[in-house]
Amino acid sequence: MKLPLAALLISSLLIACGNTKTKTEDPLSTVETEGTPFKIDDNSDPELIIAHHVKEFELWKASFDLAESVREKYGIQTRKVYQGSLDTNLAVVAANVVNLDTARFYLNSEKLYKSMEMAGVKAEIETYYLQDRLHYTKTITDTILMFMSFKVISYNRWQKAFLDDYKDDKSHDFQVIKVMQGVENEDQVAMLFVVNDPDYVKKMESNGAFRMKMIKAGVISYPVIYKLKERLI
């Protein structure tokens, strides 16, 4: 589910206004997580997230499971499989990647495209090559899972503002499970987060103050957001 306007408002909840420093003025190494519920993670393998729509989720899932050994040969290890909770024919896969070039070769191969066609993939896949940056350290209590991705002027500036927002305001209506940064586009931000209110996104649409925060913080694209439910691998 793509919710451009709503996602803009969600984004504004996750960022502080901040100033307009350049990337070199705001290095990632200076970001402090003390006073926040996050820890920095710079040592994990790159992560691949794939999203696509399929004709029938269960048929696609059966085909996907059969191809696990093939993906492993190309260094792609599936971690999670998600199904859209509203659009039940949305399939989202999260995987660890040993080698980015090898993974790209496989994802662009004719063999894979033929397999996807047989599995009922309806359109081109959306791929996100990401690196974990922040992990939530407290117990997750919210239940409605979402994935979101958007672009910013500077990732480092955004992350600092994001953490400063948690230092300034301890109360939030959401829990960000983890924050990821784009590998190919370093100014891409992606995250998994959870809420309890099923109408949370819709309610945020009416608050213009959040949009202004987002603009001042340097978010420069309409985010894509999917509401998900985890499926067993």
N, CA, C and O of each residue as an XYZ file, in Angstrom:
932
protein
N       0.832     -1.192      0.000
C       0.000      0.000      0.000
C       0.863      1.237      0.000
O       1.670      1.420      0.912
N       0.721      2.086     -0.986
C       1.453      3.325     -1.036
C       0.566      4.446     -0.530
O      -0.532      4.662     -1.044
N       1.041      5.153      0.474
C       0.277      6.244      1.043
C       1.127      7.502      1.045
O       1.659      7.866      2.094
N       1.278      8.185     -0.089
C       2.224      9.297     -0.184
C       2.008     10.361      0.868
O       2.927     10.656      1.631
N       0.805     10.956      0.935
C       0.569     12.049      1.871
C       0.662     11.564      3.299
O       1.298     12.197      4.141
N       0.023     10.434      3.571
C       0.062      9.908      4.920
C       1.477      9.604      5.354
O       1.854      9.883      6.492
N       2.265      9.033      4.457
C       3.635      8.687      4.811
C       4.468      9.922      5.074
O       5.375      9.897      5.906
N       4.172     10.996      4.379
C       4.868     12.246      4.665
C       4.646     12.641      6.117
O       5.570     13.087      6.798
N       3.430     12.475      6.579
C       3.126     12.867      7.941
C       3.764     11.917      8.947
O       4.228     12.347     10.003
N       3.788     10.629      8.622
C       4.500      9.679      9.477
C       5.969     10.055      9.553
O       6.566     10.038     10.629
N       6.549     10.393      8.410
C       7.962     10.750      8.392
C       8.244     11.901      9.325
O       9.266     11.921     10.011
N       7.341     12.859      9.352
C       7.586     14.025     10.182
C       7.585     13.682     11.653
O       8.200     14.381     12.459
N       6.895     12.603     12.013
C       6.934     12.161     13.399
C       8.276     11.548     13.758
O       8.651     11.492     14.929
N       8.991     11.092     12.751
C      10.233     10.374     12.988
C      11.460     11.260     12.844
O      12.585     10.772     12.951
N      11.269     12.546     12.604
C      12.395     13.443     12.400
C      12.189     14.729     13.138
O      11.054     15.154     13.358
N      13.272     15.352     13.524
C      13.197     16.666     14.145
C      13.565     17.708     13.114
O      14.119     17.390     12.062
N      13.256     18.953     13.420
C      13.475     20.001     12.437
C      14.940     20.101     12.058
O      15.245     20.174     10.867
N      15.854     20.108     13.001
C      17.278     20.158     12.690
C      17.662     21.425     11.969
O      16.815     22.267     11.671
N      18.978     21.560     11.682
C      19.421     22.698     10.899
C      19.784     22.225      9.501
O      19.403     21.120      9.116
N      20.497     23.016      8.740
C      20.786     22.686      7.343
C      22.260     22.418      7.123
O      22.825     22.881      6.132
N      22.892     21.689      8.013
C      24.299     21.357      7.861
C      24.519     20.457      6.660
O      23.617     19.727      6.251
N      25.691     20.508      6.109
C      26.043     19.634      5.001
C      26.462     18.290      5.543
O      26.607     18.107      6.751
N      26.661     17.335      4.623
C      27.047     15.990      5.051
C      28.381     16.002      5.797
O      28.530     15.304      6.800
N      29.348     16.780      5.324
C      30.665     16.779      5.940
C      30.640     17.440      7.315
O      31.521     17.176      8.133
N      29.661     18.284      7.585
C      29.573     18.947      8.878
C      28.904     18.077      9.927
O      28.940     18.388     11.117
N      28.284     16.969      9.478
C      27.504     16.164     10.400
C      27.854     14.685     10.229
O      26.997     13.897      9.829
N      29.095     14.295     10.524
C      29.522     12.917     10.287
C      28.780     11.933     11.167
O      28.411     12.244     12.299
N      28.565     10.731     10.628
C      27.838      9.701     11.347
C      28.533      9.317     12.639
O      27.874      8.931     13.605
N      29.844      9.416     12.671
C      30.592      8.995     13.850
C      30.298      9.846     15.073
O      30.562      9.421     16.198
N      29.754     11.048     14.870
C      29.482     11.922     16.010
C      28.107     11.681     16.624
O      27.788     12.233     17.677
N      27.296     10.859     15.968
C      25.942     10.636     16.452
C      25.973      9.794     17.717
O      26.602      8.736     17.749
N      25.301     10.256     18.747
C      25.262      9.554     20.019
C      23.869      8.974     20.246
O      22.867      9.651     20.016
N      23.806      7.723     20.698
C      22.521      7.088     20.970
C      22.158      7.118     22.446
O      21.063      6.697     22.820
N      23.056      7.605     23.287
C      22.753      7.675     24.717
C      21.504      8.527     24.933
O      21.364      9.608     24.360
N      20.607      8.022     25.766
C      19.352      8.729     26.006
C      18.259      8.362     25.026
O      17.173      8.941     25.058
N      18.542      7.383     24.136
C      17.546      6.908     23.179
C      17.416      5.392     23.319
O      18.281      4.753     23.917
N      16.353      4.816     22.780
C      16.192      3.353     22.848
C      16.854      2.626     21.683
O      16.398      1.552     21.291
N      17.928      3.196     21.121
C      18.568      2.611     19.953
C      20.043      2.330     20.197
O      20.684      2.952     21.044
N      20.563      1.374     19.431
C      21.998      1.144     19.370
C      22.418      1.197     17.905
O      21.650      0.831     17.015
N      23.639      1.656     17.665
C      24.149      1.742     16.300
C      24.653      0.374     15.855
O      25.335     -0.321     16.608
N      24.313     -0.007     14.628
C      24.741     -1.283     14.053
C      25.385     -1.006     12.708
O      24.691     -0.725     11.731
N      26.711     -1.084     12.649
C      27.441     -0.861     11.401
C      28.160     -2.115     10.920
O      28.942     -2.050      9.971
N      27.907     -3.256     11.561
C      28.702     -4.450     11.275
C      27.927     -5.570     10.592
O      28.507     -6.611     10.284
N      26.641     -5.384     10.351
C      25.846     -6.458      9.765
C      26.046     -6.515      8.248
O      26.500     -5.551      7.630
N      25.698     -7.657      7.666
C      25.755     -7.793      6.215
C      24.717     -6.884      5.565
O      23.714     -6.539      6.190
N      24.950     -6.497      4.319
C      23.916     -5.730      3.614
C      22.607     -6.509      3.572
O      22.593     -7.739      3.609
N      21.527     -5.772      3.494
C      20.207     -6.387      3.480
C      19.505     -6.056      2.173
O      19.619     -4.947      1.651
N      18.791     -7.020      1.663
C      18.008     -6.857      0.451
C      16.540     -6.967      0.811
O      16.117     -7.946      1.424
N      15.767     -5.972      0.433
C      14.321     -6.035      0.607
C      13.686     -5.955     -0.778
O      13.972     -5.046     -1.558
N      12.835     -6.906     -1.062
C      12.155     -6.996     -2.345
C      10.653     -6.909     -2.105
O      10.118     -7.588     -1.229
N       9.979     -6.074     -2.882
C       8.525     -5.955     -2.794
C       7.936     -6.113     -4.186
O       8.423     -5.515     -5.146
N       6.903     -6.908     -4.290
C       6.209     -7.051     -5.574
C       4.791     -7.567     -5.347
O       4.479     -8.133     -4.299
N       3.954     -7.361     -6.335
C       2.587     -7.854     -6.280
C       2.486     -9.157     -7.075
O       3.122     -9.327     -8.115
N       1.673    -10.057     -6.557
C       1.528    -11.374     -7.171
C       0.050    -11.668     -7.401
O      -0.825    -11.055     -6.790
N      -0.207    -12.613     -8.292
C      -1.598    -12.969     -8.591
C      -2.259    -13.654     -7.402
O      -3.410    -13.375     -7.069
N      -1.516    -14.550     -6.771
C      -2.047    -15.282     -5.619
C      -0.893    -15.535     -4.645
O       0.077    -16.207     -4.997
N      -0.991    -15.008     -3.437
C       0.144    -15.049     -2.517
C       0.564    -16.475     -2.194
O       1.758    -16.772     -2.211
N      -0.361    -17.354     -1.905
C       0.007    -18.712     -1.488
C       0.725    -19.460     -2.600
O       1.662    -20.214     -2.339
N       0.292    -19.257     -3.833
C       0.968    -19.888     -4.966
C       2.385    -19.335     -5.099
O       3.335    -20.088     -5.309
N       2.518    -18.021     -4.976
C       3.850    -17.415     -5.048
C       4.745    -17.929     -3.921
O       5.914    -18.241     -4.148
N       4.200    -18.016     -2.718
C       4.994    -18.435     -1.554
C       5.516    -19.858     -1.738
O       6.664    -20.143     -1.397
N       4.699    -20.739     -2.266
C       5.142    -22.124     -2.500
C       6.299    -22.153     -3.494
O       7.271    -22.882     -3.296
N       6.199    -21.372     -4.549
C       7.276    -21.306     -5.542
C       8.526    -20.670     -4.944
O       9.643    -21.118     -5.202
N       8.332    -19.647     -4.162
C       9.461    -18.956     -3.521
C      10.217    -19.911     -2.602
O      11.448    -19.936     -2.618
N       9.513    -20.680     -1.821
C      10.153    -21.617     -0.888
C      10.990    -22.656     -1.624
O      12.063    -23.034     -1.155
N      10.514    -23.110     -2.754
C      11.235    -24.132     -3.519
C      12.560    -23.610     -4.065
O      13.476    -24.390     -4.327
N      12.662    -22.301     -4.235
C      13.868    -21.717     -4.844
C      14.892    -21.256     -3.817
O      15.855    -20.580     -4.180
N      14.715    -21.598     -2.556
C      15.629    -21.114     -1.519
C      17.063    -21.571     -1.771
O      17.994    -20.786     -1.589
N      17.257    -22.798     -2.175
C      18.617    -23.308     -2.396
C      19.295    -22.573     -3.548
O      20.511    -22.382     -3.533
N      18.520    -22.164     -4.538
C      19.081    -21.400     -5.660
C      19.555    -20.043     -5.169
O      20.655    -19.609     -5.511
N      18.738    -19.370     -4.372
C      19.128    -18.048     -3.846
C      20.376    -18.150     -2.976
O      21.235    -17.269     -3.008
N      20.473    -19.214     -2.208
C      21.625    -19.381     -1.322
C      22.924    -19.521     -2.118
O      23.985    -19.110     -1.647
N      22.849    -20.090     -3.303
C      24.035    -20.198     -4.147
C      24.571    -18.823     -4.541
O      25.763    -18.659     -4.803
N      23.680    -17.849     -4.579
C      24.064    -16.481     -4.934
C      24.234    -15.603     -3.700
O      24.273    -14.376     -3.799
N      24.336    -16.244     -2.534
C      24.605    -15.504     -1.301
C      23.436    -14.720     -0.762
O      23.630    -13.738     -0.046
N      22.213    -15.132     -1.093
C      21.008    -14.464     -0.610
C      20.325    -15.385      0.388
O      19.834    -16.453      0.021
N      20.294    -14.974      1.646
C      19.720    -15.794      2.717
C      18.451    -15.136      3.235
O      18.508    -14.075      3.858
N      17.312    -15.758      2.980
C      16.029    -15.192      3.397
C      15.931    -15.137      4.914
O      16.204    -16.121      5.601
N      15.537    -13.971      5.432
C      15.314    -13.807      6.876
C      13.833    -13.753      7.224
O      13.381    -14.401      8.168
N      13.083    -12.971      6.449
C      11.663    -12.791      6.736
C      10.886    -12.745      5.430
O      11.390    -12.289      4.404
N       9.670    -13.219      5.488
C       8.724    -13.066      4.389
C       7.476    -12.409      4.954
O       6.945    -12.841      5.977
N       7.010    -11.359      4.279
C       5.840    -10.622      4.737
C       4.763    -10.635      3.657
O       5.050    -10.703      2.462
N       3.537    -10.569      4.109
C       2.389    -10.425      3.229
C       1.691     -9.115      3.579
O       1.605     -8.751      4.752
N       1.201     -8.415      2.580
C       0.468     -7.193      2.866
C      -0.762     -7.496      3.704
O      -1.492     -8.444      3.414
N      -0.998     -6.706      4.734
C      -2.165     -6.957      5.582
C      -3.439     -6.368      4.985
O      -4.539     -6.823      5.298
N      -3.297     -5.360      4.129
C      -4.449     -4.805      3.425
C      -4.502     -5.358      2.003
O      -5.531     -5.872      1.563
N      -3.396     -5.248      1.300
C      -3.256     -5.838     -0.031
C      -2.625     -7.213      0.151
O      -1.401     -7.328      0.224
N      -3.434     -8.237      0.224
C      -2.932     -9.573      0.580
C      -2.127    -10.222     -0.538
O      -1.532    -11.279     -0.332
N      -2.099     -9.621     -1.693
C      -1.266    -10.135     -2.785
C       0.015     -9.331     -2.942
O       0.675     -9.391     -3.980
N       0.358     -8.586     -1.914
C       1.666     -7.944     -1.836
C       2.615     -8.876     -1.098
O       2.309     -9.340      0.000
N       3.763     -9.147     -1.700
C       4.782     -9.998     -1.076
C       6.052     -9.170     -0.867
O       6.540     -8.517     -1.789
N       6.569     -9.210      0.345
C       7.794     -8.484      0.682
C       8.765     -9.466      1.330
O       8.405    -10.197      2.252
N       9.993     -9.471      0.835
C      11.016    -10.393      1.327
C      12.184     -9.592      1.878
O      12.623     -8.620      1.263
N      12.685     -9.999      3.038
C      13.892     -9.417      3.618
C      14.953    -10.505      3.671
O      14.709    -11.595      4.189
N      16.139    -10.207      3.131
C      17.198    -11.213      3.063
C      18.551    -10.583      3.358
O      18.769     -9.403      3.083
N      19.452    -11.373      3.915
C      20.840    -10.949      4.060
C      21.588    -11.266      2.773
O      21.285    -12.252      2.100
N      22.569    -10.426      2.429
C      23.314    -10.578      1.185
C      24.804    -10.670      1.491
O      25.356     -9.795      2.159
N      25.450    -11.711      1.012
C      26.881    -11.894      1.232
C      27.686    -11.004      0.298
O      28.657    -10.372      0.714
N      27.277    -10.956     -0.978
C      27.989    -10.173     -1.981
C      26.973     -9.439     -2.846
O      26.126    -10.069     -3.479
N      27.052     -8.110     -2.876
C      26.062     -7.315     -3.598
C      26.096     -7.573     -5.101
O      25.042     -7.665     -5.731
N      27.277     -7.689     -5.681
C      27.377     -7.906     -7.125
C      26.757     -9.238     -7.527
O      26.064     -9.329     -8.540
N      27.012    -10.266     -6.728
C      26.441    -11.584     -7.023
C      24.926    -11.556     -6.904
O      24.220    -12.149     -7.719
N      24.427    -10.860     -5.875
C      22.980    -10.753     -5.694
C      22.340     -9.995     -6.856
O      21.284    -10.390     -7.350
N      22.973     -8.911     -7.289
C      22.439     -8.139     -8.414
C      22.402     -8.985     -9.690
O      21.445     -8.922    -10.462
N      23.445     -9.768     -9.895
C      23.491    -10.632    -11.076
C      22.296    -11.581    -11.093
O      21.647    -11.757    -12.124
N      22.016    -12.182     -9.955
C      20.892    -13.115     -9.870
C      19.557    -12.400    -10.069
O      18.686    -12.891    -10.787
N      19.398    -11.238     -9.431
C      18.123    -10.532     -9.519
C      17.849     -9.993    -10.922
O      16.698     -9.740    -11.277
N      18.896     -9.818    -11.712
C      18.722     -9.330    -13.076
C      18.771    -10.446    -14.119
O      18.773    -10.178    -15.321
N      18.812    -11.680    -13.662
C      18.966    -12.806    -14.581
C      17.641    -13.181    -15.244
O      16.565    -13.030    -14.665
N      17.754    -13.665    -16.453
C      16.571    -14.124    -17.189
C      15.930    -15.314    -16.489
O      14.710    -15.474    -16.506
N      16.767    -16.149    -15.871
C      16.253    -17.313    -15.150
C      15.296    -16.897    -14.043
O      14.240    -17.507    -13.869
N      15.659    -15.866    -13.299
C      14.791    -15.410    -12.214
C      13.498    -14.829    -12.770
O      12.420    -15.095    -12.239
N      13.596    -14.044    -13.828
C      12.397    -13.429    -14.392
C      11.413    -14.485    -14.887
O      10.202    -14.325    -14.740
N      11.927    -15.553    -15.468
C      11.049    -16.628    -15.908
C      10.402    -17.320    -14.710
O       9.226    -17.681    -14.753
N      11.176    -17.502    -13.647
C      10.631    -18.135    -12.439
C       9.556    -17.267    -11.802
O       8.531    -17.770    -11.342
N       9.798    -15.955    -11.778
C       8.806    -15.042    -11.197
C       7.524    -15.037    -12.014
O       6.426    -14.973    -11.462
N       7.668    -15.104    -13.327
C       6.479    -15.131    -14.188
C       5.646    -16.371    -13.908
O       4.419    -16.299    -13.845
N       6.311    -17.505    -13.741
C       5.608    -18.746    -13.437
C       4.966    -18.695    -12.059
O       3.929    -19.319    -11.834
N       5.577    -17.955    -11.130
C       5.044    -17.862     -9.775
C       3.922    -16.828     -9.648
O       3.313    -16.693     -8.587
N       3.653    -16.096    -10.740
C       2.538    -15.165    -10.722
C       2.885    -13.752    -10.310
O       2.008    -12.993     -9.897
N       4.163    -13.385    -10.416
C       4.537    -12.002    -10.128
C       3.946    -11.119    -11.223
O       4.144    -11.382    -12.409
N       3.218    -10.066    -10.826
C       2.418     -9.297    -11.775
C       3.154     -8.121    -12.392
O       2.828     -7.710    -13.506
N       4.130     -7.577    -11.704
C       4.796     -6.374    -12.201
C       6.262     -6.414    -11.822
O       6.732     -7.365    -11.198
N       6.981     -5.364    -12.208
C       8.391     -5.293    -11.857
C       8.562     -5.253    -10.335
O       7.729     -4.711     -9.608
N       9.655     -5.837     -9.889
C       9.898     -5.867     -8.452
C      10.589     -4.575     -8.015
O      11.345     -3.966     -8.772
N      10.310     -4.177     -6.776
C      11.011     -3.056     -6.163
C      12.103     -3.635     -5.272
O      11.825     -4.459     -4.401
N      13.336     -3.208     -5.488
C      14.457     -3.721     -4.705
C      15.103     -2.603     -3.915
O      15.284     -1.492     -4.413
N      15.448     -2.912     -2.678
C      16.127     -1.972     -1.798
C      17.374     -2.659     -1.254
O      17.275     -3.651     -0.531
N      18.545     -2.132     -1.599
C      19.799     -2.612     -1.025
C      20.129     -1.692      0.150
O      20.338     -0.491     -0.024
N      20.170     -2.276      1.347
C      20.216     -1.466      2.557
C      21.281     -1.957      3.521
O      21.734     -3.100      3.450
N      21.670     -1.066      4.424
C      22.599     -1.396      5.502
C      21.955     -1.000      6.820
O      21.496      0.131      6.978
N      21.921     -1.937      7.768
C      21.357     -1.610      9.081
C      22.163     -0.497      9.744
O      23.392     -0.497      9.687
N      21.475      0.441     10.366
C      22.129      1.536     11.069
C      21.712      1.629     12.533
O      22.564      1.805     13.404
N      20.419      1.516     12.817
C      19.944      1.641     14.188
C      19.012      0.480     14.508
O      18.181      0.083     13.691
N      19.171     -0.057     15.723
C      18.289     -1.119     16.194
C      17.630     -0.695     17.510
O      18.272     -0.125     18.392
N      16.351     -0.983     17.613
C      15.576     -0.689     18.825
C      15.969     -1.670     19.913
O      16.048     -2.871     19.654
N      16.215     -1.197     21.107
C      16.736     -2.053     22.180
C      15.687     -2.437     23.225
O      15.953     -3.266     24.095
N      14.511     -1.846     23.141
C      13.471     -2.158     24.128
C      12.515     -3.213     23.579
O      12.549     -3.543     22.394
N      11.669     -3.730     24.450
C      10.695     -4.740     24.049
C       9.657     -4.131     23.118
O       9.108     -3.065     23.395
N       9.395     -4.814     22.017
C       8.372     -4.353     21.081
C       7.002     -4.747     21.618
O       6.731     -5.924     21.855
N       6.146     -3.756     21.804
C       4.812     -4.014     22.342
C       3.697     -3.698     21.349
O       2.590     -4.222     21.473
N       3.983     -2.839     20.360
C       2.968     -2.540     19.351
C       2.848     -3.719     18.381
O       3.715     -4.592     18.350
N       1.785     -3.740     17.598
C       1.483     -4.962     16.851
C       1.299     -4.784     15.345
O       1.366     -5.771     14.612
N       1.071     -3.576     14.863
C       0.813     -3.367     13.444
C       2.124     -2.981     12.768
O       2.677     -1.913     13.033
N       2.614     -3.850     11.901
C       3.941     -3.694     11.302
C       3.868     -2.933      9.989
O       2.970     -3.153      9.177
N       4.839     -2.022      9.789
C       4.918     -1.264      8.543
C       6.362     -1.130      8.089
O       7.292     -1.077      8.894
N       6.519     -1.077      6.768
C       7.804     -0.762      6.145
C       7.660      0.580      5.455
O       6.643      0.860      4.821
N       8.695      1.414      5.584
C       8.659      2.726      4.948
C      10.028      3.066      4.392
O      11.053      2.724      4.981
N      10.037      3.745      3.248
C      11.283      4.205      2.637
C      11.071      5.589      2.045
O      10.031      5.874      1.452
N      12.077      6.449      2.217
C      12.023      7.792      1.648
C      13.444      8.312      1.493
O      14.387      7.716      2.013
N      13.600      9.423      0.777
C      14.911     10.011      0.541
C      15.051     11.329      1.294
O      14.081     12.053      1.516
N      16.287     11.612      1.678
C      16.582     12.823      2.444
C      17.759     13.552      1.805
O      18.478     12.989      0.980
N      17.944     14.803      2.195
C      19.073     15.574      1.693
C      20.385     14.959      2.166
O      21.340     14.851      1.397
N      20.426     14.556      3.434
C      21.625     13.949      4.015
C      21.202     12.922      5.050
O      20.495     13.243      6.005
N      21.647     11.669      4.851
C      21.276     10.644      5.826
C      21.829     10.963      7.210
O      21.114     10.840      8.204
N      23.090     11.372      7.284
C      23.707     11.628      8.578
C      22.951     12.707      9.350
O      22.711     12.582     10.551
N      22.590     13.751      8.643
C      21.818     14.822      9.271
C      20.479     14.297      9.759
O      20.039     14.628     10.861
N      19.820     13.464      8.924
C      18.523     12.925      9.316
C      18.632     12.031     10.549
O      17.814     12.118     11.466
N      19.654     11.168     10.561
C      19.787     10.259     11.694
C      20.044     11.016     12.990
O      19.497     10.665     14.036
N      20.866     12.042     12.924
C      21.128     12.840     14.120
C      19.840     13.497     14.612
O      19.555     13.509     15.810
N      19.073     14.041     13.677
C      17.815     14.675     14.050
C      16.832     13.659     14.615
O      16.095     13.953     15.556
N      16.824     12.466     14.038
C      15.949     11.393     14.502
C      16.259     11.024     15.952
O      15.354     10.893     16.776
N      17.543     10.860     16.253
C      17.937     10.514     17.620
C      17.713     11.672     18.577
O      17.293     11.462     19.715
N      17.989     12.891     18.130
C      17.757     14.060     18.987
C      16.285     14.183     19.348
O      15.943     14.619     20.447
N      15.413     13.798     18.421
C      13.982     13.857     18.695
C      13.602     12.919     19.836
O      12.739     13.241     20.653
N      14.254     11.750     19.886
C      13.989     10.817     20.977
C      14.538     11.342     22.299
O      13.965     11.089     23.358
N      15.638     12.064     22.236
C      16.197     12.639     23.462
C      15.302     13.748     24.002
O      15.152     13.902     25.214
N      14.715     14.512     23.100
C      13.883     15.641     23.507
C      12.480     15.226     23.919
O      11.858     15.878     24.757
N      11.981     14.148     23.335
C      10.605     13.708     23.600
C      10.604     12.195     23.773
O      10.795     11.454     22.809
N      10.388     11.740     25.005
C      10.449     10.309     25.304
C       9.181      9.564     24.896
O       9.184      8.334     24.834
N       8.106     10.284     24.619
C       6.839      9.630     24.301
C       6.616      9.611     22.796
O       6.676     10.651     22.139
N       6.360      8.427     22.253
C       6.078      8.276     20.836
C       4.941      7.277     20.660
O       4.793      6.339     21.443
N       4.146      7.494     19.624
C       3.020      6.613     19.343
C       3.400      5.473     18.416
O       2.527      4.811     17.855
N       4.687      5.240     18.250
C       5.169      4.192     17.367
C       6.476      3.659     17.935
O       7.104      4.299     18.779
N       6.874      2.501     17.473
C       8.166      1.913     17.842
C       8.909      1.558     16.554
O       8.437      0.741     15.764
N      10.059      2.167     16.352
C      10.864      1.895     15.164
C      11.769      0.707     15.468
O      12.691      0.819     16.276
N      11.514     -0.419     14.831
C      12.276     -1.638     15.090
C      13.720     -1.476     14.642
O      14.651     -1.817     15.371
N      13.893     -0.950     13.432
C      15.246     -0.674     12.955
C      15.209      0.354     11.833
O      14.216      0.501     11.121
N      16.332      1.059     11.703
C      16.513      2.052     10.648
C      17.633      1.560      9.744
O      18.654      1.067     10.223
N      17.437      1.694      8.430
C      18.425      1.249      7.448
C      18.755      2.389      6.493
O      17.936      3.275      6.248
N      19.971      2.345      5.963
C      20.433      3.334      4.997
C      20.684      2.657      3.665
O      21.157      1.521      3.625
N      20.370      3.345      2.568
C      20.607      2.784      1.253
C      22.080      2.564      0.986
O      22.918      3.369      1.392
N      22.398      1.475      0.301
C      23.774      1.183     -0.090
C      24.106      1.882     -1.399
O      25.159      2.509     -1.521
N      23.222      1.779     -2.368
C      23.449      2.418     -3.667
C      23.154      3.911     -3.615
O      23.841      4.703     -4.261
N      22.155      4.292     -2.864
C      21.825      5.701     -2.645
C      21.902      5.954     -1.146
O      20.992      5.589     -0.402
N      22.974      6.569     -0.709
C      23.209      6.725      0.723
C      22.246      7.689      1.393
O      22.199      7.758      2.622
N      21.480      8.431      0.614
C      20.498      9.350      1.181
C      19.097      8.753      1.176
O      18.100      9.469      1.274
N      19.039      7.447      1.061
C      17.773      6.740      1.199
C      17.646      6.226      2.626
O      18.598      5.677      3.181
N      16.481      6.403      3.213
C      16.186      5.907      4.550
C      15.071      4.875      4.440
O      14.089      5.090      3.730
N      15.222      3.772      5.130
C      14.159      2.770      5.200
C      14.039      2.322      6.642
O      15.013      2.358      7.395
N      12.861      1.905      7.021
C      12.677      1.450      8.395
C      11.497      0.508      8.515
O      10.558      0.541      7.719
N      11.573     -0.328      9.529
C      10.448     -1.124      9.974
C       9.967     -0.517     11.278
O      10.763     -0.287     12.188
N       8.675     -0.256     11.374
C       8.141      0.289     12.611
C       6.761     -0.293     12.884
O       6.118     -0.838     11.986
N       6.313     -0.173     14.120
C       5.027     -0.733     14.521
C       4.208      0.317     15.264
O       4.743      1.201     15.933
N       2.899      0.186     15.123
C       1.948      1.031     15.839
C       0.846      0.124     16.378
O       0.784     -1.058     16.041
N      -0.021      0.683     17.215
C      -1.160     -0.071     17.722
C      -2.482      0.349     17.094
O      -3.423     -0.442     17.022
N      -2.549      1.590     16.643
C      -3.781      2.124     16.095
C      -3.858      1.813     14.594
O      -3.021      2.299     13.834
N      -4.833      1.021     14.151
C      -4.922      0.698     12.723
C      -5.196      1.916     11.849
O      -4.946      1.883     10.644
N      -5.704      2.981     12.442
C      -5.982      4.210     11.684
C      -4.924      5.279     11.936
O      -5.160      6.458     11.676
N      -3.777      4.878     12.433
C      -2.741      5.842     12.814
C      -2.307      6.727     11.649
O      -2.236      7.949     11.779
N      -2.022      6.102     10.521
C      -1.569      6.862      9.353
C      -2.644      7.837      8.899
O      -2.361      9.003      8.622
N      -3.876      7.354      8.824
C      -4.985      8.190      8.367
C      -5.171      9.403      9.278
O      -5.456     10.501      8.800
N      -5.012      9.211     10.571
C      -5.200     10.303     11.516
C      -4.122     11.365     11.384
O      -4.366     12.542     11.650
N      -2.940     10.953     10.976
C      -1.847     11.912     10.838
C      -2.026     12.848      9.641
O      -1.402     13.908      9.581
N      -2.873     12.461      8.695
C      -3.021     13.248      7.474
C      -3.540     14.658      7.725
O      -3.260     15.573      6.951
N      -4.287     14.832      8.792
C      -4.919     16.126      9.044
C      -4.026     17.102      9.802
O      -4.430     18.241     10.040
N      -2.833     16.686     10.181
C      -1.957     17.535     10.986
C      -0.876     18.167     10.119
O       0.140     17.536      9.827
N      -1.094     19.416      9.707
C      -0.145     20.099      8.832
C       1.177     20.417      9.484
O       2.176     20.589      8.786
N       1.215     20.502     10.808
C       2.468     20.804     11.503
C       3.507     19.724     11.254
O       4.702     20.014     11.194
N       3.066     18.489     11.111
C       3.995     17.398     10.853
C       4.630     17.537      9.472
O       5.810     17.232      9.296
N       3.851     17.997      8.494
C       4.395     18.200      7.158
C       5.492     19.251      7.175
O       6.513     19.112      6.501
N       5.271     20.309      7.956
C       6.263     21.363      8.035
C       7.555     20.847      8.671
O       8.645     21.207      8.225
N       7.450     20.027      9.686
C       8.628     19.424     10.303
C       9.400     18.593      9.286
O      10.627     18.658      9.206
N       8.655     17.816      8.515
C       9.285     16.961      7.509
C      10.070     17.794      6.492
O      11.196     17.455      6.129
N       9.458     18.878      6.045
C      10.111     19.729      5.052
C      11.382     20.353      5.626
O      12.421     20.372      4.966
N      11.300     20.855      6.839
C      12.454     21.487      7.464
C      13.572     20.492      7.743
O      14.745     20.861      7.793
N      13.202     19.231      7.925
C      14.200     18.204      8.237
C      14.912     17.692      7.001
O      15.906     16.977      7.131
N      14.452     18.024      5.818
C      15.168     17.645      4.615
C      14.710     16.387      3.929
O      15.443     15.852      3.098
N      13.527     15.886      4.237
C      12.988     14.755      3.482
C      12.557     15.273      2.115
O      11.807     16.246      2.030
N      13.020     14.636      1.052
C      12.830     15.194     -0.287
C      12.018     14.286     -1.207
O      11.935     14.554     -2.406
N      11.427     13.235     -0.685
C      10.593     12.380     -1.532
C       9.347     11.959     -0.780
O       9.315     11.952      0.451
N       8.326     11.609     -1.536
C       7.143     11.020     -0.927
C       7.479      9.589     -0.519
O       7.814      8.770     -1.374
N       7.395      9.278      0.752
C       7.734      7.918      1.177
C       6.761      6.872      0.650
O       5.596      7.155      0.373
N       7.269      5.674      0.525
C       6.454      4.500      0.223
C       6.265      3.749      1.527
O       7.220      3.556      2.280
N       5.050      3.327      1.796
C       4.793      2.614      3.049
C       3.898      1.415      2.787
O       2.909      1.509      2.059
N       4.256      0.284      3.389
C       3.476     -0.940      3.274
C       3.076     -1.409      4.677
O       3.896     -1.439      5.594
N       1.829     -1.765      4.816
C       1.366     -2.380      6.063
C       1.467     -3.891      5.880
O       0.921     -4.443      4.925
N       2.175     -4.566      6.808
C       2.568     -5.955      6.596
C       2.157     -6.859      7.739
O       1.835     -6.410      8.839
N       2.180     -8.152      7.440
C       2.102     -9.184      8.468
C       3.136    -10.242      8.138
O       3.316    -10.606      6.976
N       3.815    -10.737      9.166
C       4.902    -11.696      8.930
C       4.336    -13.077      8.653
O       3.363    -13.513      9.267
N       4.977    -13.750      7.709
C       4.633    -15.133      7.384
C       5.801    -16.032      7.745
O       6.959    -15.619      7.686
N       5.489    -17.251      8.116
C       6.552    -18.207      8.444
C       7.325    -18.586      7.192
O       6.752    -18.768      6.118
N       8.649    -18.701      7.352
C       9.490    -19.123      6.227
C       9.374    -20.620      6.018
O      10.008    -21.169      5.116
